[in-house]
Amino acid sequence: DTGVSQNPRHKITKRGQNVTFRCDPISEHNRLYWYRQTLGQGPEFLTYFQNEAQLEKSRLLSDRFSAERPKGSFSTLEIQRTEQGDSAMYLCASSLGYGGTGATDTQYFGPGTRLTVL
Amino acid sequence: GQNIDQPTEMTATEGAIVQINCTYQTSGFNGLFWYQQHAGEAPTFLSYNVLDGLEEKGRFSSFLSRSKGYSYLLLKELQMKDSASYLCAVKGYQKVTFGTGTKLQVIP
């Protein structure tokens, strides 16, 4: 399977705990994105990477959230001191990132990590 | 910033045609995507438009008018498996902004 993979698929944690999610993009893709999605809403942009560089971070993202992509391959998203409002589906997507047409920048999504904060 | 508007819900009959509209206001435009998302699953790519006009791909077509800030997704010969949410997404200078999605229910 050469698609985007995410681990774990489900995470239940208690309020105040830290959690970390992993995303492995499609191997030749240079860009990697993190989104959060709650019920009945579209994916909400959190941050994205071009190779190992974090190029944009949503202003909605508090300092409890941090993401890394140390070698330009897989990425991790960490949430510190989780709150009940952090309960959501966390989606990772990747895209080729290069090329003259937007079609090469189509984002392909992983299956997501569903976080439940009790 | 980006503002994307699409209907919340639609219902259509199996075998029929349905059109899902999307309007947007954006400070930068580098293309519009449509994604399909079944309940509990990740979005899957359907179509991409960057120039005005109609792009056809099997039973699905997508139309774009940049001057009107308008797009639609046309689904023909509806099947029960087409019941899903359809997300309109606009690419600005850097990031892609998603609408809230249109939940389509296909009934027999």
Chai-1 contact restraints between the chains, C-beta under 6 A:
chainA,res_idxA,chainB,res_idxB,connection_type,confidence,min_distance_angstrom,max_distance_angstrom,comment,restraint_id
A,Q41,B,T100,contact,1.0,0.0,6.0,A-B,restraint_1
A,G42,B,L87,contact,1.0,0.0,6.0,A-B,restraint_2
A,G42,B,F98,contact,1.0,0.0,6.0,A-B,restraint_3
A,G42,B,G99,contact,1.0,0.0,6.0,A-B,restraint_4
A,G42,B,T100,contact,1.0,0.0,6.0,A-B,restraint_5
A,G42,B,G101,contact,1.0,0.0,6.0,A-B,restraint_6
A,P43,B,F98,contact,1.0,0.0,6.0,A-B,restraint_7
A,F45,B,K95,contact,1.0,0.0,6.0,A-B,restraint_8
A,E56,B,Q94,contact,1.0,0.0,6.0,A-B,restraint_9
A,E56,B,K95,contact,1.0,0.0,6.0,A-B,restraint_10
A,G102,B,N30,contact,1.0,0.0,6.0,A-B,restraint_11
A,G102,B,G31,contact,1.0,0.0,6.0,A-B,restraint_12
A,G102,B,V50,contact,1.0,0.0,6.0,A-B,restraint_13
A,A103,B,Y48,contact,1.0,0.0,6.0,A-B,restraint_14
A,T106,B,F45,contact,1.0,0.0,6.0,A-B,restraint_15
A,F109,B,A42,contact,1.0,0.0,6.0,A-B,restraint_16
A,F109,B,P43,contact,1.0,0.0,6.0,A-B,restraint_17
A,P111,B,A42,contact,1.0,0.0,6.0,A-B,restraint_18
A,G112,B,A42,contact,1.0,0.0,6.0,A-B,restraint_19
